Amino acid sequence: MKLIVTSILLILATAICDAHDYWLSPSAYVLKSGEELPVRLFVGDHFNGEIERPLSKTMTVDFLLHSQTGIQDLVDPKRYEKTPVAKVALHSKGTQVISMQRDWARIEMEGKKFHEYLKHEGLQDIIDQRIQAGEAEKSATERYRRYLKSIVSVENTEGELWKRRLGHKLEIIPLTNPAKAIAGDRITFQITLDGKPLKGVQAAALGRNDDKVSDKHARTDSKGEVSFEVDHSGEWIVRLVHLRRCSDEEADWESFWAALTFFVPAK
């Protein structure tokens, strides 16, 4: 029995380490006023093999609901280490934003696996830096933080909150309202780092409808803008990672991850 439990824990740990994405997933994206909304936190890789995560006391920097009436703290100490991470009643009409900032985590990977991860994320410039520095075969340590947002709509009315800048270190800001998009529309986003446009970084848009998952990639332009056609209905994630050398001795590299979720209805 002990061996079985140990094996399960090892499988779970491996799955989490191999997963690249965290995202917030409301149980519904269009609600009636006063309706209670369970919000779940998942970790997975491109909508594949996701694992639901509980609300973490140590890793949650903030967890907020942004509405027309103000900002509500969604951290409920009674929900620590429980799922879903929140159950909240939404009363204010219009688009609302649920956000979460997670604290630093740290990982170490051997050289080959680190380069596979960099290639997966379109970070060829980092691979080139490691090769030029003679580090291609060396293991790498990385510290990372995550910035998550989700857009929901109450009474299917619009409002202006969908485009609000929350001041996250790395942030995905819609320039067209995802809550109003339908299948076939093109949505534009701006990516910022420290509030400034981040150019030339690879972003991805992942859409899931039943068992179908679409995966689109594009790089931001000089204004930090990138656009994707949401060509089918379902839950969508726009996500990216920005990685750079660490400025202190805590790790070799540091990365910032951002993910924005929304729902696209059929035409």
N, C-alpha and C positions, 0 to 999 in steps of 0.2 A: 504493500500500500504506500509506504514511504517513497519507494522508487517511482511509482506512478505519479504521485504528487510532485516530486522533484522534476520529472520529465515534463509535466504540464507547465510548471513554472518556467522551465528553460525554454519551452516552445513559445510561451507568452512573451518572455523577455526578448527573444530573438525577433519575434514579429514586431514588437514595439520599436526595437532598434533599427530594423530595416524599413519601417514606415517613415515617410517623409512629410506627411501632411497632418495637421490638426485643423479641425473646423467645427464651428458651431452649427447645429442642425435643429432649428425649431420644428416641432411636430406639425406645424402649419405655417404658411407664409401670408395668408390672408385670413383675418379673424374678425369676429364681431366685437363690438365694444364690451368690455367686461369679461370676455372669454379668457379662461385660464390657459396659459401656454407653457407646456413642458419644453425645456431647452436642453438639448443633449450635446455633449462634447465627444467628438470621435477622433481617433488617430488611425491612419491608414495610408495607403499609397494609391493615388489616382482612383479613388472610390473602390478600392479592392482590398478585401480582408480587413475591413475596419473593426476596431475594438472600441467600445464605449468606455470613456474615462470618467471617474468621479470628480467632484469638486475638491480641489487640493488646497489645503490651508497654506502650505509652504510655497506652492508654485503660482498661486493666483495673486497677481499684483493688484488688479482691479477687475471688476465684472459689473458692467453698467447697462442700464436701459436709458436711451436718449429719446425723449418724446417732446411734444409741443409744450408740455407743462414743466419740463425740467429734466434733471438727471436723477435716476433712482439707482441706489446701490443694490445689486442682486445677490451679494454675498450673504448667505444665511448660514451661520455657524452650525445649525442643526443639520445641514446638508453636507457637511464635510465628509469626504470619503463615501458619498452616496451618489447614485444616479437617479434621475437626470440631475444636471448641475443646478437647475432652477425650475421653479414652477411659479409663473408670474401672471397676474391678470392685467391685461392691457386696456386702459380706459380712454386714453387720448386718441382722437381720430387722426388719420393720415399715416404717412410712412414713419417708421420708427427704426432705430438702430440699436442692436444688442452688440456690445463689445466686451472683449476680454484681453487683458495683457497678462502674459505669463512670465515668470521670473527666469533667470539664467539657469540653463542646464548644461551639462558637459558630457562629451563623448570622445572616445579615442578609437581610431580605425587604422588598420595596417594599410600600407601604401597603395596596394592594388585596389582594395575595396574603397578607399578614399577617392581614387581617381574614377572609379565606376560611378560613385555618387556625384562627383563633379560633372562628369559627362552627362549623366541623367538630368542634371539641372542646367545644362547649357553653360557651364562655367569653364569653358576652354581656356580663358585667360588665366585662371588660377592653375590649371594643369600646366600651362606654359611657364608660369612663374616657378612652379615646383621643379620642372625639368631644368630650367636655366640655373636654378639654385642647387642642383644636384640632390634634390629631395624626393625624386620620383619613387624611390623604393622605401623611403622612410615612413614610419607611421606618423599620424597627425592627430593632434588634440584640437578640439573645437568647442567653444562655448557658444550657446545660441539662445535667442529669445523669440517669442511668438506674439503676434498681434492679430487678433481675430475680430471679424465683424460679420454681422448678418442683418439683412434688411427685410423687415416685415411691414405689412400694411393693415391698418384697422379700418373696417368699413370700406375697404378698397378705394380710399381717397388718397390724394397725392401728398400734399404738404411739401416742405423744403428740406426736411432732415436727411434725406437720402444723400445729399451732396455735402453735408457738414464735415469739416475737417476736425478730427478728434485729437490731433497732436501726437499721434503714435510715432515712434522712431522711424519705422517703415510703415507706410500707409497706402492703401488702395482707395482712391477717391473716384466715385462714379461721376462722369460728366453728363451722362444721360441716365434717366431713372430706371434702374433694373426692375423695380416693382411694377413698372408700366410696360415692360417689354413683352412681346409675344414672339412665338416661334418664327424665325426668319429675320428678326430685327438685328441690327448691329449696335453694340453698346461700346462706348468709349470710356476709358478710365485714365486717370493720371496717377502715376506712382511717384511718391515723394520719400526722400530720406532727410530727416531733420527739417522737414517742411520745404525742402527744395526739390525740384524735378530731378528724377533719377533717369538718366538716358542710357540706352544701350543694354538694358537688363532684360533677360528673358522672363516673360510671364506666360502663364498657361491658363486656359479656360477649360474646365472639365464639366461635362454635363451628363447626367444619368437619368434615363427613362427606362424603368423596369431593369432588364439585364443589359441594356445598351449603354455604353459609356463612350462619349466622344472626347477627344483630347486635342486641343488646338494650342499652338505656340506662336508667339510673336515677340518682337523686341520693341522696347519703347523708343520713341523718336527723341529729337533734341529738346522737346518740351516735357519729356517724361510720359508721353501719352501712348496708349496702345488700345486697339479696338478688336472686338471679336464678334462674329456672327453667331448668335445663339439659334442654331438651326433646328432645334427640336424642343419640345416641352420637357419639363422636369426640373430637378434641383441642379443648380450650377455652382461651381466654385471658381473664382479667379484667384490665383495664388502665385507666389514667387518667393525666391530667397536671394538675399544680397550677402555676399561673403567677402571678407577682407582680412588682411593680416592683423593679428591682435597687437594692441599697442603696449601690453604689459606681459608679464611672464606667466599669467594664469593659464594661457593656452596659446597654441600656434596661430589659430585662426578664430575669428568670431563671425557669427552670421545672424541675420535678422530675417524672420519669416513672416509673411502676411498672407491672410486668406479672407476672402469675402464670399459669403454665400447668399443666394437669392433663388427665387423660383420663377420659372417661365411657363405660363399656361399655353395650351394649344391655341391655334387661331380660332 
